């Protein structure tokens, strides 16, 4: 059971969500996730060049691309505990420093083994990001403002690969991939002093709430497992596009590096716009009195259904229609991603959101180990991406069914007794 000394959240000790400080802090969070996704996606942009330089197979390239996800997923289980136990602002700053230095070092190392090591370190540093975002937004923003903030973070996830593909891709064409990694890693360190100045202060009175739910308490909740299972399925198209889209466009569709850069950037830009607009629309609907669960779940189901259908279309599309299917998938992904973390913040509440987010993201990102490697395996065996894309569509559609039938009512789960009352032992459904 959870201790009866659970600290409740007093709205008066939350920072005003409309304050200038919080607005700047959210902007810095969006910038950090933008840089996060530039760093994790750069290797996929460099993949065609790197494959030639190192002379590796598509299967081994898949292992290299998924190495980041291995360490990222493992350390997420620890990161969720860290952001609940210590000052979340400084935990985020330390992780940011680590992943920026790993990016810079990638441009200096030689050989497959050292590249693999840098990708593992990158995953360790980036593992603190989303548990930190969830904790900060849950502590400082009310429900009706979280849609736009989380949508903006989801947009940053998309803009990162888009700008990274345009900028880093063009630079790699002219100067090679090594100087690009070194430059991006060092320049991104400018974010740290800005964060130390504008990071949100106040919020909950202690960084670790007395009587907060334990890991075992979170694992006993049905909504946790339903959300993790659904999001595991939704992560398959995300990793498919993030890690393999440049390679797919060059080797499956025969595009030049420059044409690949343009189309990849367009794909992620469409997704970013959809996430930002959806976040704003869902907040508007909630302010107008519509139920939070109806609004957030409708966006999730609609978005990921579109992704599933678009991937099915893309798997058999010809040279003149594949781009339309890809952009449709980008639209659906943006709609679906806009509320993923807002839902986590609602279900867990401020006292457990760090560990809930860390545990959930750790499980979900195991798909980032499975799908890039499976994609490389199927491409080696079949010579094309058709089978891999079809499998991804089916998995995503299964995730939609999980969300429809298993997630239950969208409200904070009951963590036990408050003020001496007996626990309700709610399962959130």
C-alpha positions as CSV (number, residue, x, y, z in Angstrom):
1,X,0.0,0.0,0.0
2,X,1.0,3.6,-0.4
3,X,1.8,5.6,2.7
4,X,-1.1,7.6,4.1
5,X,1.1,10.7,4.2
6,X,0.6,11.7,0.6
7,X,1.2,15.4,0.0
8,X,-1.6,17.0,-2.1
9,X,-1.1,19.6,-4.7
10,X,-2.2,23.1,-3.6
11,X,-3.0,25.2,-6.7
12,X,-1.7,28.3,-4.9
13,X,1.9,26.9,-4.8
14,X,2.0,26.4,-8.6
15,X,3.6,29.0,-10.8
16,X,1.0,31.0,-12.7
17,X,0.8,29.3,-16.1
18,X,0.6,32.6,-17.9
19,X,3.7,34.1,-16.3
20,X,6.5,35.3,-18.5
21,X,8.9,32.9,-16.7
22,X,6.8,29.9,-17.5
23,X,6.3,30.9,-21.1
24,X,10.1,31.2,-21.6
25,X,10.7,27.9,-19.8
26,X,8.3,26.1,-22.1
27,X,10.0,27.7,-25.1
28,X,13.3,26.4,-23.8
29,X,11.9,22.9,-23.3
30,X,10.7,23.0,-26.9
31,X,14.2,24.1,-28.0
32,X,15.8,21.3,-26.0
33,X,13.6,18.6,-27.6
34,X,14.3,20.1,-31.0
35,X,18.0,19.7,-30.3
36,X,17.4,16.3,-28.8
37,X,15.9,15.0,-32.1
38,X,18.5,16.7,-34.2
39,X,21.1,14.8,-32.3
40,X,19.4,11.4,-32.3
41,X,18.4,11.7,-36.0
42,X,21.7,12.9,-37.4
43,X,23.1,9.4,-37.8
44,X,20.1,8.3,-40.0
45,X,20.8,11.3,-42.2
46,X,24.5,10.3,-42.4
47,X,23.6,6.6,-42.9
48,X,24.1,6.5,-46.7
49,X,27.5,8.1,-46.4
50,X,28.5,6.2,-43.3
51,X,27.5,2.8,-44.8
52,X,29.9,3.4,-47.7
53,X,32.8,4.7,-45.5
54,X,32.6,1.9,-43.0
55,X,31.5,-0.8,-45.5
56,X,28.7,-2.2,-43.2
57,X,25.6,-4.2,-44.1
58,X,22.1,-2.9,-43.7
59,X,21.6,-5.3,-40.8
60,X,24.7,-3.9,-39.0
61,X,23.6,-0.4,-39.8
62,X,20.3,-1.2,-38.1
63,X,22.1,-2.3,-35.0
64,X,24.1,1.0,-35.0
65,X,20.9,3.0,-35.4
66,X,19.1,1.2,-32.6
67,X,22.1,1.3,-30.2
68,X,20.9,4.7,-29.0
69,X,17.5,3.2,-28.1
70,X,19.1,0.4,-26.1
71,X,20.7,2.7,-23.6
72,X,17.9,5.2,-23.8
73,X,15.3,2.6,-22.9
74,X,17.4,1.1,-20.1
75,X,18.2,4.4,-18.4
76,X,14.7,5.7,-18.7
77,X,13.7,3.4,-15.7
78,X,16.3,5.2,-13.6
79,X,15.6,8.7,-15.0
80,X,12.0,8.7,-14.0
81,X,13.1,8.1,-10.4
82,X,15.8,10.8,-10.6
83,X,13.4,13.5,-11.7
84,X,11.0,12.7,-8.9
85,X,13.8,12.4,-6.3
86,X,16.0,15.4,-7.1
87,X,15.7,18.8,-8.6
88,X,14.2,18.1,-12.0
89,X,15.6,21.3,-13.6
90,X,19.2,20.2,-12.8
91,X,18.7,16.6,-13.8
92,X,17.5,17.8,-17.2
93,X,20.5,20.2,-17.4
94,X,23.0,17.4,-16.7
95,X,21.4,15.0,-19.2
96,X,21.5,17.8,-21.8
97,X,25.2,18.4,-21.2
98,X,25.9,14.7,-21.6
99,X,24.1,14.2,-24.8
100,X,25.5,17.3,-26.4
101,X,29.1,16.2,-25.6
102,X,28.3,12.7,-27.0
103,X,27.1,14.3,-30.2
104,X,30.3,16.3,-30.6
105,X,32.5,13.3,-29.8
106,X,30.7,11.3,-32.5
107,X,32.4,13.5,-35.1
108,X,35.9,12.6,-33.7
109,X,35.8,8.9,-33.2
110,X,36.8,6.2,-35.7
111,X,35.4,2.8,-36.4
112,X,32.1,1.0,-35.7
113,X,32.8,0.2,-32.0
114,X,33.5,3.8,-31.0
115,X,30.5,5.0,-32.9
116,X,28.4,2.5,-31.1
117,X,29.7,3.7,-27.8
118,X,28.9,7.3,-28.5
119,X,25.3,6.3,-29.5
120,X,25.0,4.5,-26.2
121,X,26.1,7.5,-24.2
122,X,23.8,9.7,-26.3
123,X,20.9,7.5,-25.2
124,X,21.9,7.7,-21.5
125,X,21.9,11.5,-21.6
126,X,18.6,11.9,-23.6
127,X,16.8,9.5,-21.3
128,X,16.1,12.3,-18.8
129,X,14.3,14.5,-21.3
130,X,10.7,13.3,-21.4
131,X,10.3,12.4,-17.7
132,X,11.6,15.9,-17.0
133,X,9.2,17.5,-19.4
134,X,6.3,15.6,-17.9
135,X,7.3,16.5,-14.4
136,X,7.8,20.2,-15.1
137,X,4.5,20.6,-17.0
138,X,2.5,18.6,-14.5
139,X,3.9,20.8,-11.7
140,X,3.4,24.2,-13.3
141,X,0.5,24.0,-15.8
142,X,-3.2,23.3,-15.4
143,X,-4.9,20.7,-17.6
144,X,-6.4,23.2,-20.1
145,X,-2.9,24.6,-20.9
146,X,-1.1,21.3,-21.2
147,X,-2.4,20.4,-24.7
148,X,-0.6,23.3,-26.4
149,X,2.6,22.9,-24.3
150,X,2.8,19.2,-25.0
151,X,1.8,19.8,-28.7
152,X,4.7,22.3,-28.9
153,X,7.1,19.7,-27.5
154,X,5.7,17.2,-30.0
155,X,6.2,19.8,-32.7
156,X,9.8,20.2,-31.5
157,X,10.2,16.5,-32.0
158,X,9.2,16.9,-35.6
159,X,11.0,20.2,-36.4
160,X,14.3,18.7,-35.1
161,X,14.5,16.1,-37.8
162,X,13.1,18.5,-40.4
163,X,15.6,21.3,-39.7
164,X,18.3,18.7,-39.0
165,X,17.7,17.0,-42.3
166,X,17.7,20.3,-44.2
167,X,20.6,21.9,-42.4
168,X,22.8,18.9,-41.4
169,X,21.9,17.1,-44.7
170,X,23.1,20.0,-46.8
171,X,26.2,20.4,-44.7
172,X,27.0,16.7,-44.9
173,X,26.8,16.8,-48.7
174,X,29.4,19.6,-48.8
175,X,31.7,18.9,-45.8
176,X,31.1,15.3,-44.8
177,X,29.3,14.0,-41.7
178,X,32.1,14.3,-39.1
179,X,32.3,18.1,-38.9
180,X,28.5,18.4,-38.7
181,X,28.3,16.2,-35.6
182,X,31.1,18.1,-33.9
183,X,29.7,21.5,-34.7
184,X,26.1,20.7,-33.7
185,X,27.2,19.2,-30.4
186,X,29.3,22.2,-29.4
187,X,26.9,24.9,-30.5
188,X,24.0,23.3,-28.7
189,X,25.7,23.9,-25.3
190,X,24.5,27.5,-25.5
191,X,21.1,26.3,-24.3
192,X,22.5,25.5,-20.8
193,X,23.1,29.0,-19.4
194,X,19.7,30.1,-20.7
195,X,18.0,27.2,-18.9
196,X,19.8,27.9,-15.6
197,X,18.4,31.5,-15.8
198,X,14.8,30.8,-16.9
199,X,14.1,27.3,-15.5
200,X,10.7,27.4,-13.6
201,X,11.0,27.6,-9.8
202,X,8.4,27.0,-7.1
203,X,5.8,24.5,-7.9
204,X,5.5,21.7,-5.3
205,X,7.1,22.5,-2.0
206,X,9.5,19.5,-2.1
207,X,11.2,17.8,-5.0
208,X,10.1,14.4,-3.7
209,X,6.6,14.2,-2.2
210,X,6.3,12.4,1.1
211,X,4.4,9.2,0.6
212,X,4.6,9.3,-3.2
213,X,3.6,6.1,-5.0
214,X,6.3,3.5,-5.4
215,X,7.2,1.8,-8.6
216,X,5.2,-1.3,-7.6
217,X,2.1,0.9,-7.0
218,X,2.4,2.3,-10.6
219,X,2.9,-1.2,-12.1
220,X,-0.3,-2.4,-10.4
221,X,-2.4,0.2,-12.3
222,X,-4.2,-1.0,-15.5
223,X,-4.1,2.4,-17.2
224,X,-0.3,2.3,-17.0
225,X,0.0,-1.0,-18.8
226,X,-2.7,-0.1,-21.4
227,X,-1.0,3.2,-22.2
228,X,2.4,1.5,-22.4
229,X,1.1,-1.2,-24.7
230,X,-0.7,1.3,-27.0
231,X,2.3,3.6,-27.1
232,X,4.7,0.7,-27.8
233,X,2.7,0.1,-31.0
234,X,2.6,3.8,-31.9
235,X,6.3,4.0,-31.5
236,X,6.9,1.6,-34.4
237,X,6.0,4.1,-37.2
238,X,7.9,6.9,-35.3
239,X,11.1,4.9,-35.2
240,X,10.6,3.6,-38.7
241,X,10.5,7.2,-40.0
242,X,13.0,8.7,-37.7
243,X,15.8,6.1,-38.3
244,X,15.0,4.7,-41.8
245,X,13.2,7.4,-43.8
246,X,16.4,8.9,-45.4
247,X,17.8,5.5,-46.3
248,X,14.4,4.4,-47.7
249,X,14.1,7.5,-49.9
250,X,17.7,7.0,-51.3
251,X,17.7,3.2,-51.7
252,X,14.1,2.4,-52.3
253,X,12.9,5.4,-54.2
254,X,16.2,6.3,-55.9
255,X,16.4,9.9,-54.7
256,X,19.6,11.9,-54.6
257,X,20.9,13.1,-51.3
258,X,19.6,16.6,-51.9
259,X,16.1,15.4,-52.9
260,X,16.0,13.1,-49.9
261,X,16.8,16.0,-47.6
262,X,14.0,18.1,-49.0
263,X,11.3,15.3,-48.8
264,X,12.4,14.2,-45.3
265,X,12.2,17.8,-44.1
266,X,8.7,18.2,-45.6
267,X,7.6,15.0,-43.9
268,X,8.6,16.2,-40.4
269,X,7.3,19.7,-41.0
270,X,3.8,18.4,-41.7
271,X,3.9,16.4,-38.5
272,X,5.1,19.4,-36.5
273,X,2.3,21.6,-37.8
274,X,-0.3,19.0,-37.1
275,X,0.9,18.5,-33.5
276,X,1.0,22.2,-32.7
277,X,-2.5,22.8,-34.1
278,X,-4.0,19.7,-32.5
279,X,-2.6,20.7,-29.1
280,X,-4.2,24.2,-29.3
281,X,-7.5,22.8,-30.5
282,X,-7.7,20.2,-27.7
283,X,-7.0,22.9,-25.1
284,X,-9.7,25.1,-26.6
285,X,-12.2,22.2,-26.5
286,X,-11.4,21.5,-22.8
287,X,-11.8,25.1,-21.9
288,X,-15.2,25.1,-23.6
289,X,-16.3,22.3,-21.2
290,X,-15.7,19.1,-23.2
291,X,-14.5,16.1,-21.2
292,X,-10.7,15.8,-21.1
293,X,-10.8,12.0,-21.8
294,X,-13.1,12.5,-24.8
295,X,-10.9,15.2,-26.3
296,X,-7.5,13.6,-25.7
297,X,-8.5,10.1,-26.7
298,X,-10.3,11.2,-29.8
299,X,-7.1,12.9,-31.1
300,X,-5.0,9.8,-30.3
301,X,-7.4,7.3,-32.0
302,X,-7.9,9.6,-35.1
303,X,-4.3,10.3,-35.6
304,X,-2.9,6.8,-35.3
305,X,-5.7,5.3,-37.4
306,X,-4.6,7.7,-40.2
307,X,-1.0,6.6,-39.7
308,X,-2.0,2.9,-40.0
309,X,-4.0,3.5,-43.2
310,X,-1.2,5.7,-44.7
311,X,1.5,3.1,-44.1
312,X,-0.7,0.4,-45.7
313,X,-1.0,2.7,-48.7
314,X,2.7,3.5,-48.8
315,X,3.7,-0.2,-48.7
316,X,2.3,-0.7,-52.2
317,X,2.5,2.8,-53.6
318,X,4.2,3.6,-56.9
319,X,6.8,6.2,-57.6
320,X,4.1,8.9,-58.1
321,X,2.0,8.2,-55.1
322,X,4.3,7.2,-52.2
323,X,5.0,10.8,-51.2
324,X,1.3,11.6,-50.7
325,X,1.0,8.5,-48.5
326,X,4.0,9.6,-46.5
327,X,2.7,13.1,-45.9
328,X,-0.7,11.6,-44.8
329,X,1.2,9.5,-42.3
330,X,3.0,12.6,-41.1
331,X,-0.3,14.4,-40.6
332,X,-1.7,11.5,-38.5
333,X,1.4,11.1,-36.5
334,X,1.3,14.8,-35.5
335,X,-2.3,14.6,-34.5
336,X,-1.6,11.4,-32.4
337,X,1.6,12.5,-30.7
338,X,0.2,15.9,-29.5
339,X,-1.5,14.4,-26.5
340,X,0.7,11.4,-25.5
341,X,2.4,13.2,-22.6
342,X,-0.6,15.3,-21.6
343,X,-2.4,12.0,-21.0
344,X,0.5,10.7,-18.9
345,X,0.5,13.9,-16.8
346,X,-3.3,13.5,-16.3
347,X,-3.2,9.8,-15.3
348,X,-0.1,9.9,-13.0
349,X,-0.5,13.4,-11.4
350,X,2.4,15.5,-10.2
351,X,3.5,13.2,-7.4
352,X,4.1,10.2,-9.7
353,X,4.5,11.6,-13.2
354,X,8.4,11.3,-13.3
355,X,8.5,7.6,-12.5
356,X,5.3,6.8,-14.5
357,X,6.8,8.6,-17.5
358,X,10.2,6.9,-17.1
359,X,8.8,3.4,-16.7
360,X,6.4,3.9,-19.6
361,X,8.9,5.4,-21.9
362,X,11.4,2.7,-21.0
363,X,9.0,0.0,-22.1
364,X,7.7,1.9,-25.1
365,X,11.2,2.6,-26.5
366,X,12.0,-1.1,-26.5
367,X,10.2,-0.8,-29.8
368,X,13.0,1.4,-31.0
369,X,15.3,-1.7,-30.5
370,X,13.0,-4.1,-32.2
371,X,11.8,-2.1,-35.3
372,X,15.0,-0.6,-36.7
373,X,16.7,-4.0,-36.4
374,X,13.7,-5.9,-37.9
375,X,13.5,-3.3,-40.7
376,X,17.2,-3.8,-41.5
377,X,16.7,-7.6,-41.4
378,X,13.7,-7.6,-43.8
379,X,15.4,-5.2,-46.2
380,X,18.5,-7.5,-46.4
381,X,16.2,-10.5,-47.0
382,X,13.7,-9.0,-49.4
383,X,15.6,-6.2,-51.0
384,X,12.9,-3.6,-50.3
385,X,10.9,-1.9,-47.5
386,X,7.4,-3.2,-48.5
387,X,7.2,-5.9,-45.9
388,X,8.6,-3.8,-43.1
389,X,6.2,-0.9,-43.8
390,X,3.2,-3.3,-43.9
391,X,4.1,-4.9,-40.6
392,X,4.5,-1.4,-39.0
393,X,1.0,-0.5,-40.2
394,X,-0.5,-3.6,-38.6
395,X,1.2,-3.0,-35.3
396,X,0.0,0.6,-35.2
397,X,-3.6,-0.4,-35.9
398,X,-3.4,-2.9,-33.0
399,X,-2.3,0.0,-30.8
400,X,-5.5,1.9,-31.8
401,X,-7.6,-1.0,-30.6
402,X,-5.7,-1.1,-27.3
403,X,-6.5,2.6,-26.8
404,X,-10.2,2.2,-27.7
405,X,-10.9,-0.9,-25.5
406,X,-8.4,-0.9,-22.6
407,X,-7.3,2.6,-21.6
408,X,-10.5,3.3,-19.6
409,X,-11.5,6.7,-18.2
410,X,-8.9,9.5,-18.4
411,X,-8.5,10.8,-14.9
412,X,-5.7,10.7,-12.2
413,X,-5.5,7.2,-10.6
414,X,-6.2,6.9,-6.9
415,X,-2.8,6.6,-5.1
416,X,-4.3,5.7,-1.7
417,X,-5.4,7.4,1.4
418,X,-5.5,11.2,1.8
419,X,-6.1,12.9,5.1
420,X,-6.8,9.6,6.9
421,X,-9.6,8.3,4.6
422,X,-9.5,4.7,3.5
423,X,-8.0,4.0,0.0
424,X,-10.4,3.6,-2.9
425,X,-8.0,1.3,-4.7
426,X,-9.1,2.7,-8.0
427,X,-7.7,1.2,-11.2
428,X,-8.4,4.3,-13.2
429,X,-11.1,2.7,-15.3
